[in-house]
Amino acid sequence: MNERKEIRREVCVWVVLILVLAFADGVRASNPIVPGTGLTDPYAVVYGDRVYIYATHDFSPANSWFVMKDWWVWSSEDLVNWRKEGVLKPEDTFIGRPFNDCWATCAIERNGKYYWYFSAGPKEIGVVVSDSPAGPWRDPFGKPLIPQGLTPTEQRDPNVLMADDGNAYLVYGTFN
């Protein structure tokens, strides 16, 4: 039942975000959360009275390709005023070095811990854990959760689905 509530809340958050984007100051292309920077592949979830967005971002608007050097956590109580809660650097994960392929993420709370799943480009998926939805984060394994070569396809854009039986399932997307 709680999982269904969380899913409904998450859907409501997405609907509200879409409406805010569509109607804030008229319909126009902009990013009201991080003006001048933008967020890429945002994942929104409600914890308590705050909405948290886990996302990556292009390093520079002048990029001709994806240059994403880290992941961000933003939060808001009102979907208007946002604050940057933290940064996850690839050096603090199994990647262990600067990296330009910090792709899509998702996050979930389970049994009092917060898990943040992330794409290391289109090749691997990692996870970090924290006692807070904003971090600090630690890599519990020191290696990819889904390593390159585990499946016959690319591994990117993770998401966690909660089943009615209480089990959690990691799913991910690909172009192939």
C-alpha positions in Angstrom: 0.0 0.0 0.0 2.8 2.5 0.9 4.5 1.6 -2.4 1.4 2.5 -4.3 1.2 5.8 -2.4 4.8 6.6 -3.4 4.1 5.8 -7.0 1.0 8.0 -7.0 3.0 10.8 -5.4 5.7 10.4 -8.0 3.2 10.6 -10.8 1.7 13.7 -9.2 5.1 15.3 -8.9 5.7 14.7 -12.6 2.3 16.1 -13.5 3.0 19.2 -11.4 6.5 19.7 -12.9 5.1 19.4 -16.4 2.4 22.0 -15.6 5.0 24.3 -14.0 7.2 24.1 -17.1 4.3 24.6 -19.5 2.6 27.6 -17.7 5.3 29.4 -15.8 5.5 32.8 -17.5 3.7 31.4 -20.6 4.8 28.6 -22.7 8.5 28.9 -23.5 11.7 26.9 -23.5 13.4 27.3 -20.2 14.4 25.6 -17.1 12.9 27.2 -13.9 14.9 25.0 -11.6 18.4 25.9 -12.6 18.3 29.0 -14.9 21.1 29.1 -17.4 22.3 25.6 -16.7 19.5 23.1 -17.1 19.1 19.6 -15.8 19.3 16.4 -17.9 17.3 13.3 -17.3 15.8 14.5 -14.0 14.2 12.0 -11.7 11.8 13.5 -9.1 10.6 11.9 -5.9 8.8 13.1 -2.7 10.4 12.4 0.7 8.4 14.0 3.5 7.5 17.6 2.6 10.2 18.0 -0.1 10.5 17.1 -3.7 14.0 15.9 -4.6 15.4 15.9 -8.1 18.3 13.7 -9.0 19.8 14.6 -12.3 22.9 15.2 -14.4 23.6 18.3 -16.5 25.6 19.3 -19.5 28.9 20.9 -18.4 28.5 23.7 -21.0 25.7 24.9 -23.3 28.4 25.1 -26.0 28.9 21.3 -26.0 28.5 19.5 -29.3 28.1 16.2 -27.4 27.2 15.1 -23.9 29.8 16.3 -21.4 28.4 15.4 -18.0 31.0 15.4 -15.2 28.8 14.8 -12.1 25.3 14.3 -10.8 23.2 16.7 -8.7 20.5 16.6 -6.0 18.1 19.5 -5.9 15.1 20.0 -3.5 12.1 22.2 -3.1 9.1 22.5 -0.7 7.0 24.5 -3.2 8.3 23.6 -6.8 9.3 27.2 -7.3 12.3 27.7 -5.0 15.0 25.1 -5.5 18.2 24.5 -3.6 21.2 22.5 -4.6 21.5 19.8 -1.9 24.6 18.0 -3.2 26.9 16.7 -5.9 27.9 13.1 -6.6 31.3 13.0 -8.3 32.4 9.9 -10.2 35.6 10.0 -8.1 33.4 9.1 -5.1 32.0 6.0 -6.8 33.4 2.8 -8.3 34.5 4.9 -11.3 37.2 6.5 -9.1 38.3 9.2 -11.5 37.0 12.3 -13.4 34.5 11.1 -16.0 32.4 12.8 -18.7 29.6 10.3 -19.0 27.5 10.8 -15.9 24.2 9.9 -17.4 20.6 9.3 -16.1 19.8 8.4 -12.5 17.0 7.4 -10.1 16.6 7.3 -6.4 14.5 5.4 -3.9 14.1 5.1 -0.1 14.0 1.6 1.3 14.1 0.6 5.0 15.3 4.0 6.1 18.2 4.2 3.6 18.3 6.2 0.4 19.7 4.5 -2.8 20.8 6.5 -5.8 21.3 4.5 -9.0 23.3 6.1 -11.8 24.4 5.4 -15.4 28.1 5.4 -16.1 27.5 6.3 -19.7 25.7 3.6 -21.6 27.9 0.8 -20.2 27.4 0.3 -16.5 25.0 1.1 -13.6 26.2 1.9 -10.1 24.6 2.6 -6.8 25.4 4.8 -3.8 23.6 4.8 -0.4 23.0 7.4 2.3 21.0 8.0 5.5 19.6 11.2 3.9 18.0 11.9 0.5 20.6 14.6 -0.1 23.7 12.5 0.9 26.5 12.3 1.8 26.8 9.2 -0.4 29.0 6.1 -0.2 29.5 3.4 -2.8 28.7 0.1 -0.9 30.3 -2.2 -3.4 33.2 -0.3 -4.9 32.3 -1.8 -8.3 29.4 -1.5 -10.8 26.0 -3.0 -9.7 25.4 -3.8 -13.4 28.8 -4.2 -15.0 29.5 -3.9 -18.7 29.0 -7.3 -20.4 26.4 -8.6 -17.9 23.7 -8.4 -20.5 23.9 -8.4 -24.3 22.9 -4.8 -24.6 23.9 -1.4 -23.3 23.0 -0.6 -19.6 21.7 2.9 -18.9 18.8 5.0 -17.5 18.1 2.9 -14.4 14.8 2.9 -12.5 13.4 0.9 -9.6 9.9 -0.5 -9.7 8.3 -1.5 -6.4 6.0 -4.5 -6.7 2.9 -5.1 -4.6 4.6 -8.0 -2.9 7.3 -5.6 -1.5 10.1 -6.6 -3.9 12.1 -4.0 -5.7 13.2 -4.5 -9.3 15.9 -2.6 -11.1 15.1 -1.9 -14.8 17.1 0.0 -17.3 16.7 1.2 -20.9 18.7 1.1 -24.0 18.4 1.9 -27.7 19.2 -1.7 -28.8 
